[in-house]
Amino acid sequence: MTPRIIELCKDLFKKWAKLDNSNFSAETISGGITNLLLKVSVKEENGNIVNMTVRLYGPNTEYVINRSRELQAIGCLSAEGFGAKLLGVFGNGMVQSFINARTLNPSDMRKPKLAAEIAKQLRKFHQVEVPGSKEPQLWNDIFKFFHKASTLEFDDSEKQRKYETISFKKVHTEVIELKELTGLLSAPVVFAHNDLLSGNLMLNDDEEKLYFIDFEYGSYNYRGFDIGNHFNEYAGYDCDYSLYPNKDEQYHFYRHYLEPEKPHEVSDKDLEALYMETNTYMLASHLYWALWALIQAKMSPIDFDYLGYFFLRYNEYKRQKEKCFSLAQSYLSGSGTR
Ligand SMILES: Nc1ncnc2c1ncn2[C@@H]1O[C@H](COP(=O)(O)OP(=O)(O)OP(=O)(O)O)[C@@H](O)[C@H]1O
């Protein structure tokens, strides 16, 4: 693939058109869940080395990702200092600056100092203005995923058998119930990252600089969804939901999110309200990624047990539902611990 990548770089960046191919080198950074990501290094005539990433979109990812929305967001977010700089765009991918930092592990995210920094950065991220519709996308996306996910057919008979054990009537009822409940919360809408897992957080330890990357799922959305979704990612790649942050850990995060400069001045009332908001939308994150996984099970060429992932997320939704619904309902009826 390297000669084609070199050709692409020469096409996109005319200043390198005449460089010998031996000045270019490419290596794979990740064959992520949805894309192939390469690190390309270019030795310029003056000896200067430029490092970039070239992202090739995976096949069929347009079912779950709106590429024009992503590009628009990258422009605004990188202007505010978030993520890698966008250097070029081509038919099925893009070129960005290479970030010199390490990717976080799930267990890093709960370290108090890092959690505070993530919260502070997330607040800033949520303040970025991205042009276009400011309508929250959560329920549009969930219904879009639902319609696709509920009408699949698998060639593999074992997959088809597992798929047929899912009651989409029941899933639909869950979606409607949660939509109605969250609709009562009048929750703030912000430009949200929507996929703030450890693999999308990078840290340069020397400079103590934290980077949010990968805005593929970014959209206007409920703030509580972004935070609850991030907390769900504490469970890590094995989906061990016993790692979901406890109330103290959540409050630490909320303090730094709400008042980064005066975290200890946040009122109990504000902490309780954000706790309720986040833990209600946290449920929506399970439904969202459960339905997303079903589409991936059919569309993705990657050998991953996406059907199994649906059940992990949906079962966790069912385990958490009652507790989170009563938290929201008692808050709404004014009998919460406000
Ligand atoms: N600009 C960058 N500079 C350096 N490393 C990067 C850059 N972008 C991504 N990476 C590294 O590549 C990994 C995968 O990146 P990213 O999450 O953007 O890919 P992806 O294909 O969307 O993966 P997934 O679908 O699994 O989220 C990151 O966890 C990070 O380690």
Ligand as a Chemical Component Dictionary entry (heavy atoms), coordinates in Angstrom:
data_LIG
# 
_chem_comp.id                   LIG 
_chem_comp.type                 NON-POLYMER 
_chem_comp.pdbx_formal_charge   0 
_chem_comp.three_letter_code    LIG 
# 
loop_
_chem_comp_atom.comp_id 
_chem_comp_atom.atom_id 
_chem_comp_atom.alt_atom_id 
_chem_comp_atom.type_symbol 
_chem_comp_atom.charge 
_chem_comp_atom.model_Cartn_x 
_chem_comp_atom.model_Cartn_y 
_chem_comp_atom.model_Cartn_z 
_chem_comp_atom.pdbx_ordinal 
LIG N1  N1  N 0 -3.298  12.374 15.062 1  
LIG C1  C1  C 0 -2.823  11.313 15.709 2  
LIG N2  N2  N 0 -1.537  11.289 16.085 3  
LIG C2  C2  C 0 -1.013  10.211 16.713 4  
LIG N3  N3  N 0 -1.698  9.105  17.038 5  
LIG C3  C3  C 0 -3.009  9.072  16.701 6  
LIG C4  C4  C 0 -3.629  10.161 16.015 7  
LIG N4  N4  N 0 -4.936  9.845  15.806 8  
LIG C5  C5  C 0 -5.088  8.622  16.339 9  
LIG N5  N5  N 0 -3.963  8.138  16.885 10 
LIG C6  C6  C 0 -3.761  6.828  17.550 11 
LIG O1  O1  O 0 -4.502  5.851  16.839 12 
LIG C7  C7  C 0 -5.495  5.245  17.680 13 
LIG C8  C8  C 0 -6.771  5.031  16.886 14 
LIG O2  O2  O 0 -7.239  6.287  16.479 15 
LIG P1  P1  P 0 -8.766  6.592  16.245 16 
LIG O3  O3  O 0 -9.536  6.292  17.483 17 
LIG O4  O4  O 0 -8.872  7.947  15.707 18 
LIG O5  O5  O 0 -9.071  5.518  15.133 19 
LIG P2  P2  P 0 -10.364 4.759  14.761 20 
LIG O6  O6  O 0 -10.032 4.025  13.540 21 
LIG O7  O7  O 0 -11.495 5.700  14.736 22 
LIG O8  O8  O 0 -10.525 3.743  15.933 23 
LIG P3  P3  P 0 -11.843 3.328  16.641 24 
LIG O9  O9  O 0 -12.848 3.131  15.574 25 
LIG O10 O10 O 0 -11.399 2.099  17.348 26 
LIG O11 O11 O 0 -12.173 4.482  17.573 27 
LIG C9  C9  C 0 -5.656  6.199  18.838 28 
LIG O12 O12 O 0 -6.064  5.499  19.992 29 
LIG C10 C10 C 0 -4.291  6.801  18.961 30 
LIG O13 O13 O 0 -3.478  5.928  19.697 31 
# 
loop_
_chem_comp_bond.comp_id 
_chem_comp_bond.atom_id_1 
_chem_comp_bond.atom_id_2 
_chem_comp_bond.value_order 
_chem_comp_bond.pdbx_ordinal 
LIG N1  C1  SING 1  
LIG C1  N2  SING 2  
LIG C1  C4  DOUB 3  
LIG N2  C2  DOUB 4  
LIG C2  N3  SING 5  
LIG N3  C3  DOUB 6  
LIG C3  C4  SING 7  
LIG C3  N5  SING 8  
LIG C4  N4  SING 9  
LIG N4  C5  DOUB 10 
LIG C5  N5  SING 11 
LIG N5  C6  SING 12 
LIG C6  O1  SING 13 
LIG C6  C10 SING 14 
LIG O1  C7  SING 15 
LIG C7  C8  SING 16 
LIG C7  C9  SING 17 
LIG C8  O2  SING 18 
LIG O2  P1  SING 19 
LIG P1  O3  DOUB 20 
LIG P1  O4  SING 21 
LIG P1  O5  SING 22 
LIG O5  P2  SING 23 
LIG P2  O6  DOUB 24 
LIG P2  O7  SING 25 
LIG P2  O8  SING 26 
LIG O8  P3  SING 27 
LIG P3  O9  DOUB 28 
LIG P3  O10 SING 29 
LIG P3  O11 SING 30 
LIG C9  O12 SING 31 
LIG C9  C10 SING 32 
LIG C10 O13 SING 33 
# 
